[in-house]
């Protein structure tokens, strides 16, 4: 994946977030800037272990998402060789997603993995899920409400509603009733109901103000993830370059590692002049960040600590027994927001995928 466009603060974080969102793992990468233009080249592969691995990659959608991250080229109009959208079509990713909030309701017979399959289909349909309310009726019917915005800004057009309903219904029905019977889709169609309606005006997109405090305290919560990853080492080198300070990070590779490093840099307002990432043998990942020269020892220790925290504890996972009868269990996953208010990609998708593999049904969310 190669991106060349005007530079801006946090561009590397935004690019790696999009790559992570498409389920890719970065094998090798180079990030560089001359102060005006950014040059990004990464080698990626699909993350194994999920049903989506065998699905074809929507490269056109990935290209569009990456193009939308690029700033306006109006200030450097002499270089017209880049395949960027016109200025009027480029949306600043630091701004909240445009479009009206809609409520998408799905009613279908409940089963293991239903929430994951529907979530995956909504992502494939270019819908952004801001929140969700999941419940199961006594009749074993799942009633799922998703508060979404349309990335294509085509809702509430009748054709767009029909397309989304058809895709979601096909996914829910195919998995619930199987594909062996010729009448499965027709039979399931009577049991699967999909509606899309505008959300009330008092319903807004997820506010970041109240959740940033919770995200910042993530390190104070006992997490299950901390035992799964090797400890990271973060060192500072001021001898490699006369103009830069180099932060060298070594840890075991995992999903979203590069995104977590660059998201921390964006939150800390660390300007990266050059970055290099490489996956070594044995699953060891090495990341080198060339940043503005830093000679303050206290500041160096602070940055090393923050990088280490973000690498070792990307999310918080809590499991607790609920109710007097103790027959239900609550799984709580807390992911931090970046400085722009965007949360970690694929949280809902990855959590529901893990629950499906464990054959755990979601009763309420």
Protein Blocks (a to p, Z undefined) as FASTA:
>chain_A
ZZdddddehklmmmmmmmmmnopacfbdcdddehjaccddddddddehiaklmpccdfkl
mmmmmmmmpccfklmmmbmkbccddfklpccfkbccedjdddddddddddehklmmmmmm
mmmnopacfbdcddddfkopacdddddddfklpaccfklmmmmmmmmmmmmmmmmnopmb
mklmmmmmmmpccddddddfklccddfklmmmmmmmmmmpccfklmmpccddddddfklp
mkbccddddddddehklmmmmmmmmmnopacfbdcddddehhiacddddddddfbfklmm
mmmmmmmmmmmmmbccddddedjklpaccddddddddfkopacehklmmmmmmmmmnopa
cfbZZ
